[in-house]
Amino acid sequence: MGSSDSSIMRQISGKTTSKRCGGGGGGGGGGGVVNQMEEEEENMYYGGGGGEKGGGVMLMMKKKRVMVVVDEKTHSKQAMMWALTHVTNKGDILTLLHILSPSNNSSSSSPYLATSLGSLCRASKPEVEVEALVIQGPKLATVMSQVKKLEVSVLVLPQKSNPSSLLHCLCFKSSSTEEFVEECINRVECLTIGVNKQSNGVGGYLISTRWHKNFWLLA
């Protein structure tokens, strides 16, 4: 799990130009921040030691499982496509998890959303294995149990676009979506990434992990 988590940050740094958005250190290029993220991920999953990484090379050669929590919203599809293009490699497994509310008694097409999105992913990147899961239950508990059960390496979560980080902090309370993403980042036992596609001509993505908030990637 640790090696694949670290390799993801290497993939990102190899495909994008990046910089910090909304605060933090001065100067330097975006690559330095990516390298720092990469180093911190390694410290978490290798225990921070400076010695040999043992079976790390072998782990990097194995396929990893990437999970994306999906729903009907646009930013959910954007996060899914980001995970497909930026995180998965040939032979990896992409799991699309659609969680239905325990009180959802409707017979609408929502249970088929993950299957439809899965077909889109297979058409876009056929070398990645795609599976769709639809589970009814409490959102956070379902995510945590499925991550553990399926031995997920990377969890990707959609985040809503905010007009301005500073304005949002001053004027608005956190939404239930933001609270859910934050709880997953802090509690789920794998690398968890919140993804927010920028709009209004800004471009790129804002990425949040346990160590970095609103890290700007110019895809």
LOSENU-162814 format. One record per residue: x, y, z of N, C-alpha, C in turn; residue number from 1. Coordinates in Angstrom, 2 decimals, m for minus. Each point is the difference from the previous one (the first is absolute). Layout:
N
((X; Y; Z); (X; Y; Z); (X; Y; Z); NUM);
...
END
This chain:
219
((0.84; m1.21; 0.00); (m0.84; 1.21; 0.00); (0.86; 1.24; 0.00); 1);
((1.08; 0.01; 0.82); (0.81; 1.19; 0.07); (0.70; 0.32; m1.29); 2);
((0.56; m1.02; m0.69); (0.73; 0.26; m1.22); (m0.90; 0.54; m1.08); 3);
((m1.20; m0.57; m0.14); (m0.90; 0.48; m1.04); (m0.47; 1.40; 0.30); 4);
((m0.20; 0.32; 1.29); (m0.39; 1.36; 0.37); (1.07; 0.98; m0.44); 5);
((1.26; m0.35; 0.28); (1.11; 0.88; m0.37); (0.11; 0.13; m1.51); 6);
((m0.20; m1.13; m0.72); (0.14; 0.04; m1.45); (m1.06; 0.90; m0.63); 7);
((m1.17; 0.11; 0.64); (m1.05; 0.87; m0.52); (0.47; 1.43; m0.04); 8);
((0.68; 0.43; 1.07); (0.48; 1.37; 0.03); (1.08; 0.20; m1.08); 9);
((0.75; m1.05; m0.27); (0.99; 0.11; m1.09); (m0.70; 0.14; m1.34); 10);
((m1.10; m0.72; m0.19); (m0.76; 0.12; m1.24); (m0.52; 1.42; m0.17); 11);
((m0.54; 0.54; 1.09); (m0.54; 1.36; m0.07); (1.09; 0.99; m0.36); 12);
((1.15; m0.12; 0.67); (1.08; 0.95; m0.25); (0.54; m0.15; m1.41); 13);
((m0.12; m1.19; m0.57); (0.49; m0.20; m1.35); (m0.93; 0.51; m1.07); 14);
((m1.30; 0.15; 0.33); (m0.98; 0.36; m1.02); (m0.48; 1.44; 0.10); 15);
((0.29; 0.67; 1.10); (m0.61; 1.30; 0.21); (0.99; 1.04; 0.47); 16);
((m0.41; 1.26; m0.16); (0.68; 1.10; 0.65); (m0.83; 0.35; 1.21); 17);
((0.65; 0.31; 1.12); (m0.78; 0.18; 1.21); (0.52; 1.16; 0.82); 18);
((m0.89; 0.54; 0.85); (0.40; 1.04; 0.93); (m0.98; 0.02; 1.15); 19);
((0.41; 0.58; 1.10); (m0.88; 0.12; 1.16); (m1.01; 1.11; m0.24); 20);
((m1.25; m0.28; 0.35); (m1.05; 1.00; m0.14); (m0.50; 0.38; 1.38); 21);
((m0.05; 1.27; 0.29); (m0.64; 0.49; 1.21); (0.87; m0.08; 1.22); 22);
((1.27; 0.25; m0.10); (0.78; 0.12; 1.22); (1.25; m0.84; m0.04); 23);
((0.67; m0.08; 1.15); (1.17; m0.85; 0.13); (1.21; 0.61; m0.61); 24);
((1.07; m0.59; 0.16); (1.37; 0.39; m0.24); (0.27; 0.89; m1.17); 25);
((1.09; 0.55; m0.03); (0.28; 0.95; m1.05); (0.85; m0.58; m1.09); 26);
((m0.04; 0.48; m1.15); (0.96; m0.27; m1.05); (0.09; m1.45; m0.40); 27);
((0.93; m0.22; m0.92); (0.25; m1.35; m0.45); (m1.05; m0.46; m1.00); 28);
((0.34; m1.05; m0.73); (m0.93; m0.54; m0.97); (m0.93; m1.00; 0.63); 29);
((m1.02; m0.40; m0.76); (m0.97; m0.95; 0.51); (0.59; m1.36; 0.26); 30);
((1.06; m0.38; m0.76); (0.58; m1.32; 0.18); (0.48; m0.25; 1.40); 31);
((0.49; 1.04; 0.68); (0.47; m0.16; 1.36); (m1.11; m0.41; 0.94); 32);
((m1.18; 0.56; m0.21); (m1.14; m0.36; 0.84); (m0.43; m1.43; m0.27); 33);
((0.00; m0.40; m1.27); (m0.35; m1.38; m0.35); (0.97; m0.97; 0.65); 34);
((1.30; 0.32; m0.04); (0.99; m0.86; 0.61); (m0.21; m0.11; 1.50); 35);
((m0.40; 1.11; 0.63); (m0.26; m0.02; 1.43); (m1.19; m0.90; 0.31); 36);
((m1.07; 0.09; m0.81); (m1.16; m0.86; 0.19); (0.41; m1.46; m0.12); 37);
((0.81; m0.26; m1.00); (0.47; m1.36; m0.26); (0.78; m0.53; 1.20); 38);
((0.87; 0.83; 0.55); (0.83; m0.41; 1.13); (m0.85; m0.26; 1.24); 39);
((m0.99; 0.85; 0.21); (m0.86; m0.17; 1.18); (m0.85; m1.26; m0.11); 40);
((m0.49; m0.31; m1.24); (m0.77; m1.22; m0.19); (0.88; m1.21; 0.34); 41);
((1.26; 0.02; m0.44); (0.90; m1.11; 0.27); (0.25; m0.14; 1.50); 42);
((0.18; 1.13; 0.69); (0.25; m0.04; 1.43); (m1.17; m0.63; 0.75); 43);
((m1.23; 0.28; m0.45); (m1.16; m0.56; 0.67); (m0.05; m1.51; m0.16); 44);
((0.17; m0.45; m1.25); (m0.24; m1.41; m0.26); (1.23; m0.89; 0.21); 45);
((1.20; 0.61; 0.03); (1.20; m0.77; 0.31); (0.44; 0.21; 1.45); 46);
((m0.74; 0.83; 0.75); (0.35; 0.24; 1.39); (1.07; 1.05; 0.17); 47);
((0.36; 0.72; m1.06); (0.93; 1.11; 0.12); (1.45; m0.41; 0.09); 48);
((0.30; m1.28; m0.10); (1.37; m0.45; 0.14); (0.85; 0.35; m1.20); 49);
((1.30; 0.03; 0.19); (0.90; 0.34; m1.09); (0.62; m1.22; m0.64); 50);
((m0.43; m1.20; 0.42); (0.64; m1.21; m0.49); (m0.59; m0.50; m1.29); 51);
((0.30; m1.26; m0.27); (m0.48; m0.63; m1.22); (m1.52; m0.08; 0.01); 52);
((m0.60; 0.08; m1.16); (m1.45; m0.08; m0.11); (m0.46; m1.43; m0.26); 53);
((0.94; m0.95; 0.08); (m0.38; m1.40; m0.07); (m0.74; m0.32; m1.27); 54);
((m1.25; m0.45; 0.13); (m0.78; m0.45; m1.14); (m0.67; 1.11; m0.77); 55);
((0.41; 1.23; 0.22); (m0.65; 1.12; m0.66); (0.00; m0.09; m1.51); 56);
((1.14; m0.42; m0.57); (0.10; m0.09; m1.45); (m0.99; m1.03; m0.53); 57);
((m0.12; m1.12; 0.72); (m0.96; m1.02; m0.42); (m1.42; 0.52; 0.05); 58);
((m0.32; 0.79; 1.04); (m1.35; 0.53; 0.12); (m0.33; 0.94; m1.14); 59);
((0.99; 0.79; m0.43); (m0.24; 0.95; m1.08); (m0.31; m0.72; m1.31); 60);
((0.45; m1.24; m0.12); (m0.22; m0.74; m1.24); (m1.38; m0.65; m0.02); 61);
((m0.63; m0.13; 1.18); (m1.31; m0.61; 0.05); (m1.08; 1.02; m0.31); 62);
((m1.14; m0.51; m0.44); (m1.10; 0.92; m0.28); (m0.58; 0.52; 1.30); 63);
((m0.50; 1.21; m0.04); (m0.61; 0.61; 1.17); (m1.48; 0.21; m0.25); 64);
((m0.73; 0.17; 1.08); (m1.44; 0.27; m0.10); (m0.24; 1.46; 0.38); 65);
((m0.65; 0.71; m0.90); (m0.37; 1.40; 0.22); (m1.51; 0.06; 0.13); 66);
((m0.49; 0.62; 1.05); (m1.44; 0.11; 0.20); (m0.43; 1.46; m0.14); 67);
((m1.11; 0.23; m0.70); (m0.60; 1.33; m0.12); (m1.44; m0.08; 0.49); 68);
((m0.36; 0.91; 0.91); (m1.38; 0.08; 0.45); (m0.76; 0.88; m0.99); 69);
((m1.05; m0.54; m0.61); (m0.71; 0.71; m1.07); (m1.45; 0.27; 0.39); 70);
((m0.55; 1.03; m0.61); (m1.44; 0.28; 0.10); (m0.42; 0.70; m1.29); 71);
((m1.19; 0.61; 0.00); (m0.54; 0.57; m1.24); (0.60; 1.37; m0.34); 72);
((0.77; 0.59; 0.88); (0.47; 1.37; m0.20); (1.17; 0.07; m0.99); 73);
((0.14; 1.16; m0.64); (1.04; 0.19; m1.02); (1.39; m0.17; 0.58); 74);
((0.25; 0.56; 1.19); (1.36; m0.08; 0.54); (0.40; m1.43; 0.35); 75);
((m1.00; m0.87; 0.17); (0.29; m1.42; 0.24); (0.60; m0.64; m1.26); 76);
((m0.60; 0.28; m1.14); (0.52; m0.52; m1.27); (1.38; 0.57; m0.29); 77);
((0.22; 1.26; 0.32); (1.31; 0.63; m0.22); (1.08; m0.67; 0.85); 78);
((m0.33; m0.29; 1.26); (0.97; m0.68; 0.87); (0.29; m1.41; m0.51); 79);
((m1.03; m0.67; m0.50); (0.18; m1.34; m0.55); (0.95; 0.02; m1.20); 80);
((m0.19; 0.96; m0.90); (0.87; 0.07; m1.18); (1.42; 0.39; 0.39); 81);
((0.13; 0.84; 1.03); (1.34; 0.36; 0.48); (0.71; m1.24; 0.53); 82);
((m0.71; m0.79; 0.79); (0.59; m1.23; 0.53); (0.40; m0.95; m1.12); 83);
((m0.85; m0.10; m1.01); (0.27; m0.90; m1.12); (1.25; 0.43; m0.76); 84);
((0.14; 1.30; m0.25); (1.10; 0.48; m0.84); (1.29; 0.28; 0.79); 85);
((m0.11; 0.35; 1.28); (1.18; 0.42; 0.76); (0.50; m1.05; 0.98); 86);
((m0.84; m0.95; 0.39); (0.38; m0.92; 1.07); (0.15; m1.43; m0.49); 87);
((m0.91; m0.46; m0.85); (0.04; m1.41; m0.42); (1.02; m0.24; m1.10); 88);
((0.58; m1.18; 0.04); (0.90; m0.49; m1.05); (m0.57; m1.28; m0.58); 89);
((0.61; m0.48; m1.05); (m0.43; m1.23; m0.65); (m0.03; m1.15; 1.02); 90);
((m1.11; m0.71; 0.04); (m0.14; m1.14; 0.90); (m0.57; 0.34; 1.36); 91);
((m0.11; 1.28; 0.32); (m0.58; 0.39; 1.28); (m1.51; m0.24; 0.02); 92);
((m0.57; 0.05; 1.19); (m1.45; m0.16; 0.16); (m0.59; 1.33; 0.46); 93);
((m1.00; 0.47; m0.71); (m0.72; 1.20; 0.38); (m1.38; m0.42; 0.50); 94);
((m0.26; 0.26; 1.28); (m1.28; m0.35; 0.61); (m0.84; 1.25; 0.17); 95);
((m1.18; 0.01; m0.59); (m0.92; 1.13; 0.14); (m1.04; m0.38; 1.05); 96);
((m0.01; 0.73; 1.10); (m0.89; m0.29; 1.11); (m1.11; 1.04; 0.07); 97);
((m1.23; m0.46; m0.22); (m1.17; 0.87; 0.11); (m0.76; m0.41; 1.26); 98);
((m0.09; 0.93; 0.95); (m0.65; m0.29; 1.28); (m1.39; 0.61; 0.02); 99);
((m0.99; m0.85; 0.20); (m1.39; 0.46; 0.08); (m0.36; 0.22; 1.47); 100);
((m0.72; 1.05; 0.26); (m0.44; 0.30; 1.35); (m0.85; m1.14; 0.56); 101);
((0.13; m0.29; 1.28); (m0.83; m1.06; 0.59); (m1.49; 0.25; m0.17); 102);
((m0.38; 1.26; m0.16); (m1.42; 0.35; m0.14); (m0.45; 0.07; m1.45); 103);
((0.90; m0.36; m0.93); (m0.31; 0.08; m1.43); (m0.87; m1.18; m0.41); 104);
((m1.29; 0.26; m0.18); (m0.93; m1.05; m0.42); (m0.46; 0.17; m1.45); 105);
((0.66; 0.91; m0.70); (m0.45; 0.30; m1.36); (0.42; m1.08; m0.97); 106);
((m0.76; m0.16; m1.05); (0.33; m0.98; m1.05); (0.54; 0.70; m1.23); 107);
((0.63; 1.16; 0.22); (0.55; 0.77; m1.11); (1.22; m0.70; m0.57); 108);
((0.62; 0.65; m0.99); (1.15; m0.61; m0.67); (1.29; 0.14; 0.79); 109);
((m0.04; 0.65; 1.18); (1.22; 0.25; 0.76); (0.82; m1.26; 0.30); 110);
((m0.62; m1.16; 0.27); (0.84; m1.18; 0.24); (0.86; m0.40; m1.19); 111);
((m0.35; 0.49; m1.20); (0.75; m0.37; m1.20); (1.05; 1.04; m0.38); 112);
((0.16; 1.03; 0.83); (0.95; 1.06; m0.30); (1.43; m0.53; m0.10); 113);
((0.41; m0.78; 1.00); (1.38; m0.50; 0.02); (0.28; m0.87; m1.22); 114);
((m0.98; m0.80; m0.41); (0.18; m0.85; m1.17); (0.18; 0.83; m1.27); 115);
((m0.79; 1.07; m0.12); (0.11; 0.89; m1.15); (1.36; 0.70; m0.03); 116);
((0.44; 0.50; 1.16); (1.31; 0.66; 0.07); (1.13; m1.00; m0.25); 117);
((m0.20; m1.23; 0.43); (0.99; m1.03; m0.25); (0.19; m0.27; m1.48); 118);
((m1.09; 0.01; m0.75); (0.09; m0.19; m1.46); (0.79; 1.14; m0.64); 119);
((m0.19; 1.22; 0.51); (0.75; 1.15; m0.51); (1.49; m0.17; 0.26); 120);
((0.35; m0.47; 1.20); (1.41; m0.20; 0.34); (0.64; m1.08; m0.87); 121);
((m0.72; m1.08; m0.23); (0.55; m1.09; m0.84); (0.25; 0.48; m1.42); 122);
((m0.91; 0.83; m0.50); (0.17; 0.52; m1.36); (1.17; 0.98; m0.07); 123);
((0.22; 0.74; 1.08); (1.06; 1.02; 0.01); (1.38; m0.62; 0.23); 124);
((0.07; m1.07; 0.80); (1.29; m0.60; 0.34); (m0.19; m1.50; 0.19); 125);
((m0.09; m0.73; m1.10); (m0.33; m1.44; 0.07); (1.05; m0.84; 0.70); 126);
((1.22; 0.51; 0.15); (1.05; m0.79; 0.66); (m0.15; m0.02; 1.52); 127);
((m0.96; 0.77; 0.53); (m0.28; 0.00; 1.43); (m1.25; m0.81; 0.27); 128);
((0.06; m0.88; 0.99); (m1.17; m0.80; 0.39); (m0.95; 0.87; 0.82); 129);
((m1.26; 0.02; m0.35); (m0.98; 0.87; 0.68); (m1.10; m0.86; 0.60); 130);
((m0.35; 0.31; 1.25); (m1.12; m0.68; 0.63); (m0.90; 1.04; 0.67); 131);
((m1.28; m0.29; 0.06); (m0.99; 0.92; 0.58); (m0.65; m0.66; 1.20); 132);
((m0.08; 0.74; 1.10); (m0.64; m0.47; 1.22); (m1.10; 0.97; 0.39); 133);
((m1.16; m0.53; 0.34); (m1.10; 0.81; 0.52); (m0.37; m0.58; 1.35); 134);
((0.15; 0.83; 1.05); (m0.25; m0.47; 1.36); (m0.89; 1.02; 0.71); 135);
((m0.98; m0.50; 0.70); (m0.88; 0.86; 0.78); (0.47; m0.02; 1.45); 136);
((0.21; 1.20; 0.56); (0.46; 0.06; 1.38); (0.55; 1.37; 0.33); 137);
((0.47; 0.20; 1.22); (0.61; 1.27; 0.40); (1.29; 0.24; m0.78); 138);
((0.19; 1.22; m0.45); (1.05; 0.28; m0.98); (1.41; m0.27; 0.53); 139);
((0.37; 0.63; 1.11); (1.36; m0.14; 0.51); (0.30; m1.43; 0.40); 140);
((m0.90; m0.63; 0.72); (0.23; m1.38; 0.44); (0.13; m0.95; m1.19); 141);
((m0.79; 0.25; m1.04); (0.07; m0.85; m1.20); (1.34; 0.15; m0.70); 142);
((0.46; 1.24; m0.14); (1.30; 0.24; m0.63); (1.10; m0.69; 0.79); 143);
((0.03; 0.20; 1.30); (1.06; m0.57; 0.83); (0.00; m1.52; m0.06); 144);
((m1.16; m0.60; 0.03); (m0.07; m1.47; m0.03); (0.42; m0.56; m1.35); 145);
((m0.39; 0.68; m1.09); (0.36; m0.49; m1.33); (1.48; 0.20; m0.30); 146);
((0.56; 1.10; 0.48); (1.45; 0.23; m0.18); (0.79; m1.13; 0.67); 147);
((m0.43; m0.36; 1.20); (0.70; m1.07; 0.72); (m0.25; m1.36; m0.65); 148);
((m1.24; m0.28; m0.34); (m0.36; m1.30; m0.58); (0.71; m0.24; m1.33); 149);
((0.05; 1.03; m0.85); (0.56; m0.16; m1.35); (1.48; 0.33; m0.07); 150);
((0.58; 0.40; 1.13); (1.42; 0.37; 0.06); (0.32; 1.08; m1.02); 151);
((m0.75; 1.08; 0.08); (0.17; 1.13; m0.93); (1.31; 0.72; 0.28); 152);
((0.72; 0.33; m1.06); (1.25; 0.75; 0.13); (m0.23; 1.50; 0.02); 153);
((m0.94; 0.46; m0.84); (m0.25; 1.43; m0.13); (m1.50; 0.24; m0.06); 154);
((m0.48; 0.94; 0.81); (m1.40; 0.40; m0.02); (m0.09; 1.41; m0.55); 155);
((m0.84; 0.20; m1.01); (m0.18; 1.32; m0.61); (m1.43; 0.47; 0.26); 156);
((m0.12; 1.23; 0.49); (m1.31; 0.55; 0.36); (m0.24; 1.31; m0.72); 157);
((m1.18; 0.21; m0.55); (m0.31; 1.28; m0.64); (m0.25; 1.08; 1.04); 158);
((0.51; 1.20; m0.28); (m0.26; 1.16; 0.84); (m0.72; 1.06; m0.80); 159);
((m0.86; 0.74; 0.65); (m0.72; 1.06; m0.67); (0.91; 1.18; m0.26); 160);
((m0.28; 0.72; m1.09); (0.73; 1.22; m0.30); (m0.46; 1.12; 0.92); 161);
((0.96; 0.72; 0.56); (m0.31; 1.15; 0.84); (0.45; 1.27; m0.69); 162);
((m0.75; 1.10; 0.08); (0.37; 1.22; m0.69); (1.34; 0.55; 0.44); 163);
((0.34; m0.15; 1.25); (1.26; 0.49; 0.53); (0.23; m0.65; 1.34); 164);
((1.19; m0.56; 0.22); (0.27; m0.67; 1.26); (m0.15; 0.94; 1.18); 165);
((0.57; 1.21; m0.13); (m0.08; 0.97; 1.10); (m1.42; 0.46; 0.22); 166);
((m0.70; 0.34; m1.10); (m1.39; 0.45; 0.11); (m0.86; m1.10; 0.59); 167);
((0.28; m1.24; m0.42); (m0.80; m1.11; 0.49); (0.19; m0.17; 1.51); 168);
((1.24; 0.10; 0.46); (0.29; m0.17; 1.42); (m0.67; 1.09; 0.83); 169);
((m0.04; 1.23; m0.53); (m0.54; 1.13; 0.74); (m1.52; 0.02; 0.02); 170);
((m0.61; m0.44; m1.09); (m1.43; 0.25; m0.18); (m0.89; m1.24; 0.09); 171);
((0.59; m1.18; m0.16); (m0.84; m1.18; m0.10); (0.46; m1.09; 0.97); 172);
((m0.94; m0.77; 0.48); (0.34; m1.19; 0.76); (0.36; m1.12; m0.97); 173);
((0.72; m0.98; 0.52); (0.36; m1.15; m0.84); (m1.26; m0.77; m0.39); 174);
((m0.04; m0.44; m1.25); (m1.14; m0.79; m0.45); (0.17; m1.43; 0.47); 175);
((m1.07; m0.78; m0.11); (0.07; m1.40; 0.40); (1.00; m0.76; m0.87); 176);
((0.10; 0.39; m1.28); (0.97; m0.64; m0.90); (1.42; 0.26; 0.47); 177);
((0.29; 1.26; 0.35); (1.35; 0.35; 0.46); (0.34; m0.73; 1.30); 178);
((m0.97; m0.09; 0.89); (0.23; m0.69; 1.27); (0.26; m1.48; m0.24); 179);
((m0.73; m0.59; m0.95); (0.19; m1.41; m0.33); (1.40; m0.23; m0.56); 180);
((0.42; 0.84; m0.93); (1.34; m0.12; m0.60); (1.07; 0.14; 1.07); 181);
((m0.15; 0.97; 0.88); (0.98; 0.24; 1.05); (0.08; m1.20; 0.95); 182);
((m1.15; m0.57; 0.34); (0.00; m1.17; 0.89); (0.69; m1.19; m0.66); 183);
((m0.26; m0.20; m1.29); (0.65; m1.09; m0.72); (1.51; 0.20; m0.05); 184);
((0.42; 1.21; m0.30); (1.44; 0.30; m0.08); (0.69; m0.32; 1.32); 185);
((m0.66; 0.32; 1.11); (0.61; m0.18; 1.32); (m0.15; m1.40; 0.57); 186);
((m1.00; m0.76; m0.47); (m0.29; m1.27; 0.67); (0.21; m1.25; m0.85); 187);
((m0.13; 0.12; m1.32); (0.12; m1.19; m0.85); (1.46; m0.46; m0.06); 188);
((0.21; m1.30; 0.03); (1.35; m0.56; 0.09); (0.62; m0.26; m1.36); 189);
((0.01; 1.02; m0.84); (0.75; m0.05; m1.25); (0.19; 1.44; m0.46); 190);
((0.80; 0.19; m1.02); (0.18; 1.35; m0.54); (m1.35; 0.48; m0.53); 191);
((m0.49; 1.11; 0.54); (m1.30; 0.54; m0.38); (0.18; 1.38; m0.59); 192);
((m0.59; 0.23; m1.18); (0.21; 1.25; m0.74); (m1.35; 0.62; m0.34); 193);
((m0.20; 1.24; 0.42); (m1.16; 0.76; m0.42); (0.33; 0.75; m1.27); 194);
((m0.87; m0.06; m1.00); (0.26; 0.59; m1.32); (m1.09; 1.00; m0.34); 195);
((0.43; 1.19; m0.37); (m0.93; 1.08; m0.35); (0.46; 0.63; m1.30); 196);
((m0.73; m0.23; m1.09); (0.37; 0.59; m1.28); (m0.33; 1.49; 0.00); 197);
((0.99; 0.81; m0.37); (m0.19; 1.44; m0.04); (m0.84; 0.41; m1.21); 198);
((m0.67; 1.13; 0.14); (m0.84; 0.49; m1.08); (0.21; 1.49; m0.17); 199);
((m0.86; 0.63; m0.76); (0.07; 1.45; m0.24); (1.34; 0.43; m0.57); 200);
((0.55; m0.82; m0.89); (1.22; 0.38; m0.69); (1.27; m0.23; 0.78); 201);
((m0.08; m0.55; 1.22); (1.20; m0.21; 0.81); (0.77; m1.22; m0.49); 202);
((m0.68; m1.12; m0.20); (0.64; m1.21; m0.51); (0.69; m0.80; 1.10); 203);
((0.24; m1.27; m0.30); (0.68; m0.87; 0.94); (m0.91; m0.52; 1.09); 204);
((0.62; m0.53; 1.04); (m0.73; m0.62; 1.11); (0.57; 0.46; 1.33); 205);
((m0.87; 0.11; 1.00); (0.45; 0.17; 1.38); (m0.05; m1.37; 0.65); 206);
((1.14; m0.41; 0.57); (0.14; m1.31; 0.61); (0.22; 0.17; 1.50); 207);
((m0.71; m0.81; 0.79); (0.20; 0.02; 1.45); (0.32; m1.40; 0.49); 208);
((1.01; m0.10; 0.88); (0.33; m1.26; 0.67); (0.12; 0.30; 1.49); 209);
((0.46; m0.98; 0.77); (0.15; 0.21; 1.44); (1.02; 1.08; 0.31); 210);
((0.97; 0.19; m0.89); (1.08; 0.94; 0.27); (m0.12; 1.31; m0.76); 211);
((m0.74; 0.00; m1.08); (m0.06; 1.20; m0.86); (m1.44; 0.31; m0.37); 212);
((m0.36; 1.25; 0.15); (m1.34; 0.46; m0.35); (0.08; 0.95; m1.20); 213);
((m0.91; m0.21; m0.95); (m0.09; 0.87; m1.18); (1.35; 0.11; m0.71); 214);
((0.58; m1.15; m0.29); (1.23; m0.08; m0.79); (m0.39; 0.06; m1.47); 215);
((0.50; 1.01; m0.71); (m0.46; 0.29; m1.35); (0.80; m0.77; m1.03); 216);
((m0.68; m0.83; m0.78); (0.64; m0.74; m1.09); (m0.54; 0.52; m1.32); 217);
((0.90; 0.44; m0.86); (m0.39; 0.44; m1.35); (0.09; m1.21; m0.92); 218);
((m1.10; m0.67; m0.21); (0.00; m1.25; m0.78); (0.22; 0.28; m1.47); 219);
END
